[in-house]
């Protein structure tokens, strides 16, 4: 008899991984990147699938100045990092900036 595994239930290891990624996203040491990646992680990390979590983790390994340059499109995003996830982060930054402006930031 096969055991049914609900795909909507998160693996406890994924939950721990998401927590660690959120922490890393907020504490890169480069404030401008922190203010984009931290809120993005808070809003979306829990809904990312395993492949997207891998992609996000790889992005967090990239040096701050490079990653920030790709996000603000100062530099072209290299092909290995030019993914739908990166597009979501780039789009998210506009919403994050608008929210900070609405709050007087």
C-alpha positions in Angstrom: 0.0 0.0 0.0 1.4 3.4 -1.0 1.6 6.2 1.4 0.1 9.5 0.3 2.4 12.5 0.8 0.6 15.8 0.7 2.7 18.1 -1.5 1.5 21.2 0.3 3.0 20.0 3.6 6.5 21.5 4.1 9.4 19.2 5.0 10.7 20.4 8.4 14.2 20.6 6.8 12.8 23.1 4.2 11.3 25.1 7.0 14.7 25.4 8.7 16.3 26.1 5.4 13.8 29.0 4.7 14.5 30.4 8.2 18.3 30.4 7.5 17.8 31.9 4.1 15.7 34.7 5.5 18.3 35.4 8.1 21.1 35.5 5.5 19.0 37.7 3.2 18.6 40.4 6.0 22.2 40.2 7.1 24.4 40.4 4.1 26.3 43.5 5.4 25.3 45.7 2.5 22.3 47.7 3.5 21.0 48.4 0.0 20.9 44.7 -0.8 19.5 43.8 2.7 16.6 46.2 2.1 15.6 44.3 -1.0 16.5 40.7 -0.3 15.3 40.7 3.4 11.7 41.8 2.6 11.7 39.6 -0.5 12.7 36.6 1.6 10.1 37.4 4.3 7.3 37.8 1.7 8.2 34.9 -0.7 10.8 32.4 0.7 8.2 30.1 2.3 6.4 29.7 -1.1 9.5 28.9 -3.1 10.0 25.4 -4.3 13.2 23.4 -3.8 14.8 24.5 -7.1 14.0 28.2 -6.4 15.4 27.8 -2.9 18.6 26.5 -4.5 18.6 29.5 -6.8 18.0 31.9 -4.0 20.8 30.3 -1.9 23.2 30.6 -4.9 22.3 34.3 -5.2 23.1 34.8 -1.6 26.6 33.4 -2.3 27.3 36.2 -4.8 29.4 39.2 -3.6 27.1 42.0 -2.5 28.2 44.6 -5.1 27.7 42.2 -8.0 24.3 41.0 -6.8 23.1 44.5 -6.1 24.2 45.7 -9.5 22.2 42.9 -11.2 19.1 43.7 -9.1 19.1 47.4 -9.9 20.1 46.5 -13.5 23.3 48.6 -13.4 25.0 45.4 -14.7 23.6 42.7 -16.9 22.7 39.5 -14.9 24.9 36.6 -16.0 23.1 33.8 -17.7 23.4 31.3 -14.8 21.7 33.8 -12.5 19.2 35.2 -15.0 16.2 33.2 -13.9 12.5 33.8 -13.2 13.4 34.1 -9.5 15.9 37.0 -10.3 13.1 38.6 -12.3 10.8 38.4 -9.3 13.4 40.0 -7.1 14.0 42.8 -9.6 10.2 43.4 -9.8 9.9 43.2 -6.0 12.5 46.0 -5.5 10.1 48.5 -7.2 7.3 47.6 -4.7 9.7 47.7 -1.8 10.9 51.2 -2.9 7.3 52.4 -3.3 6.4 51.1 0.2 9.3 52.9 1.7 8.3 56.1 -0.1 4.7 55.8 1.1 6.1 55.6 4.6 8.2 58.7 4.2 11.4 56.8 3.6 
